């Protein structure tokens, strides 16, 4: 079978960086082809070139055996190459149908007015064709991420796409939603659509893909069948073989005294009568489906949302936390899942970010910055957490995801926080850096920090947690010791609606 | 597996409803709230002074809302795209001056003056739009520049003095005549008000029923997504600024016709009143949402306030202070209500 798409020796330069260096890639019709590599390996860049978003600096792209040169994303779309970006590109204020047909509205009366009925009808046909359960008139901003993604898929397919590129499609989906997405992918595959699937989640690739192409540092490494052992693939990605076993059980440090106790906490519909304890030196995992209320619990304790009732006891004393400032004063830090929006000033340098929460300690006359003290603090954290940055003055936005996360951790450690809430600490971070963040969390716990780790990845929860609190619809439906915890047991608790309702 | 799925769907629906309630309900509520405030204000002034409810005074309010309302409609388009247009006030004046040049200086027929004003507005909008779309200037800066350019040009072209329309008799009827009064003598609503309402209905239709309107909202909602959908974002953005400019041309005609002269020193400050009307009417400065109806109500609130305070003999200096306070209050109340949700 001749390939649907054949990318040959494509190169791409960005100012100062060679993003792609003579990369080749082939996609067959009816194939799910996984594209893997660490962050910065060039996966997204390659796909953006294929989708006409970036021009290429060298090489050729053959589509259906013909040489093509897409001048714009629209040109690629018209030829049947659709892309679904990692960060969904939707207009939240518009309806599903309006989003699908943006730029291609069917002309209505007088050729001037839009025919909304026709628009909805056509959208409904496309959705039905794909077996997507979506109302074309629903406002996109009100849908879950999973449904928004379906809108993107429907939009891409409405061009009769023969190639569909998906960049990290499951990053924000829960297990049930992933299963549904995979069903859709299988159906597309059966219809002969060629799918490029970019993901960091190795277990997913095993489930859904046929072949895997590995990129590293902008170079093509190899294309292998999915059946290839995971260690080999990861080894090709990082350029070395990772010895660490992913299923490694957590090392249990001796637990200390209770530093945080929460009783009957209520805050909105997603925090109902929540109670738990947290000890020095332990990692308490918070598991649950998307929207179960884990982030909300963290926000309530951190003072980001006003609590309705309940007690928060910090180091044996009842605490009144009315704002994040109160929480920080008590040594509680919260590391948001959305680092770029809530954790970092990405346009500023590493040093400014690290001392952001402790600026008051780095001042003379309460006003003037003590540059030397700042430098000393920052250098010590760069060493302590092995943050890979050319210098303390490097702009944070230019660091990799893992190193950005370390900068956020440094910020809270500088503030002497010893109760730390990590919300999805490794989301969007590549495999190598993930292991490093895990090691860092463990060593923080060993040093006596008390850690709450919210994660939607069950392997991560099982690997890292000493105890696991499982939430469902705003309630904690069970707390498991790591020894007795299994994926099945956690999922059971995470879907225990009756118990959640009774509480 | 059936059970967790139902759970998700129900949770989704809950999330969906709250979001819709927050974003879309808030516009409806803001409009309702704005409308209620308008009524309360009118009742208040009605009781405070018998002169307020006189037909003549009410017609005066309508008349004075016409210019601000038209400018506010122009601003609504730009603000929904998450932009801002600071040039509408002085552009209005420049358009009026250009009408004066055609009609008084060159003694050309009336329609050429009308065309000149609207074309001048569209040209200025073309420049602002190009600066924003092609040169990537922030709208605030691009239109701040155009505000000064228009102000200066108005003074240069008019030679620092007003241009009177004493030679073209029909010019004043654009604003001051009453087609409605001609049909219904008991209801002498001036033409300027008629123009405002016709324009509002047309603008409303454009926003909700045409591709231009769709892209106006889409650009304010997520410009990058529109670009990646293959839409020629620059062209539509420029079109929106051109349309806003042309509407300013209409405002220029209205004000010149009402004063029967083009006053080149006038204009600055109108842009802020227009923005205030838009915001009071529930259009978000962050883009993606808004309605013309809300803007019109907002414009009426501003005029009723000015008029009522004058009737109560509040000194003019204090009227300005009160107007400022009202704007802050109106937006703050809206924020409070949103927070409660």
HADDOCK unambig.tbl for C-alpha pairs under 7 A between the chains (distance, minus, plus):
assign (segid A and resid 73 and name CA) (segid B and resid 228 and name CA) 6.19 0.50 0.50
assign (segid A and resid 73 and name CA) (segid B and resid 230 and name CA) 5.82 0.50 0.50
assign (segid A and resid 74 and name CA) (segid B and resid 229 and name CA) 6.58 0.50 0.50
assign (segid A and resid 74 and name CA) (segid B and resid 230 and name CA) 4.26 0.50 0.50
assign (segid A and resid 89 and name CA) (segid B and resid 225 and name CA) 4.43 0.50 0.50
assign (segid A and resid 90 and name CA) (segid B and resid 222 and name CA) 6.68 0.50 0.50
assign (segid A and resid 90 and name CA) (segid B and resid 225 and name CA) 5.49 0.50 0.50
assign (segid A and resid 91 and name CA) (segid B and resid 218 and name CA) 5.88 0.50 0.50
assign (segid A and resid 91 and name CA) (segid B and resid 221 and name CA) 5.18 0.50 0.50
assign (segid A and resid 91 and name CA) (segid B and resid 222 and name CA) 5.15 0.50 0.50
assign (segid A and resid 91 and name CA) (segid B and resid 225 and name CA) 6.67 0.50 0.50
assign (segid A and resid 92 and name CA) (segid B and resid 221 and name CA) 6.19 0.50 0.50
assign (segid A and resid 93 and name CA) (segid B and resid 221 and name CA) 5.99 0.50 0.50
assign (segid A and resid 93 and name CA) (segid B and resid 288 and name CA) 6.09 0.50 0.50
assign (segid A and resid 102 and name CA) (segid B and resid 229 and name CA) 6.78 0.50 0.50
assign (segid A and resid 103 and name CA) (segid B and resid 229 and name CA) 6.79 0.50 0.50
assign (segid A and resid 103 and name CA) (segid B and resid 230 and name CA) 6.83 0.50 0.50
assign (segid A and resid 103 and name CA) (segid B and resid 231 and name CA) 5.18 0.50 0.50
assign (segid A and resid 112 and name CA) (segid B and resid 210 and name CA) 6.05 0.50 0.50
assign (segid A and resid 113 and name CA) (segid B and resid 209 and name CA) 5.22 0.50 0.50
assign (segid A and resid 113 and name CA) (segid B and resid 210 and name CA) 4.60 0.50 0.50
assign (segid A and resid 114 and name CA) (segid B and resid 209 and name CA) 5.24 0.50 0.50
assign (segid A and resid 114 and name CA) (segid B and resid 210 and name CA) 5.11 0.50 0.50
assign (segid A and resid 114 and name CA) (segid B and resid 211 and name CA) 6.48 0.50 0.50
assign (segid A and resid 142 and name CA) (segid B and resid 15 and name CA) 6.60 0.50 0.50
assign (segid A and resid 142 and name CA) (segid B and resid 16 and name CA) 3.95 0.50 0.50
assign (segid A and resid 142 and name CA) (segid B and resid 17 and name CA) 6.84 0.50 0.50
assign (segid A and resid 142 and name CA) (segid B and resid 19 and name CA) 5.11 0.50 0.50
assign (segid A and resid 142 and name CA) (segid B and resid 20 and name CA) 5.90 0.50 0.50
assign (segid A and resid 143 and name CA) (segid B and resid 12 and name CA) 6.83 0.50 0.50
assign (segid A and resid 143 and name CA) (segid B and resid 16 and name CA) 5.44 0.50 0.50
assign (segid A and resid 144 and name CA) (segid B and resid 12 and name CA) 6.07 0.50 0.50
assign (segid A and resid 495 and name CA) (segid B and resid 4 and name CA) 5.34 0.50 0.50
